[in-house]
Amino acid sequence: MIRIDALWLSAAPLDMRAGMDSLLAQVVRVFGQAQPHHAYLFSNRRGTRLKVLVHDGFGVWLACRRLNQGRFHWSDGEGGVALTRAQFDALVLGLPWRQLGEDGVIRIL
C-alpha cells in the first residue's frame, strides 16, 4: 500500500480533463510544493468528480472517483485545507465531512 501521512484538499474547482502534470503544477501553485507521502484532492465545479494525486516519494499516483448521485461536500474559497483521515473517509463517500465530530459522528447537517 501507499503510505499517506497527510491529506490536503484544494478548495478551488479544477477542470477534470487535467492530467498528472497539470495536477502536479496545481499542487505546487496551491500548496507550495508536493511533499512525499502526501495526498492532494481536487474536485470539479459541480462537485460530482474527485481526483486524488499522491506523491509516494518515488513518483506520482492519480486516482479518480465519480458520484452517480449527489455531490461531494467541498470547502469554499481558495487555497488548501488539511484533512484528517476520518474527514477524508466521509468526503469520498459524499458525506458532510465538515460536520464530523471528535468521535467521528455527524450530528448536524
Secondary structure, DSSP 8 states (H G I E B T S, - for coil): -----EEEEE-S---TT--HHHHHHHHHHHHSS--TTEEEEEE-TTS-EEEEEEE-SSSEEEEEEE-SSS------SSSEEEE-HHHHHHHHTT--GGGB-TTS-B---
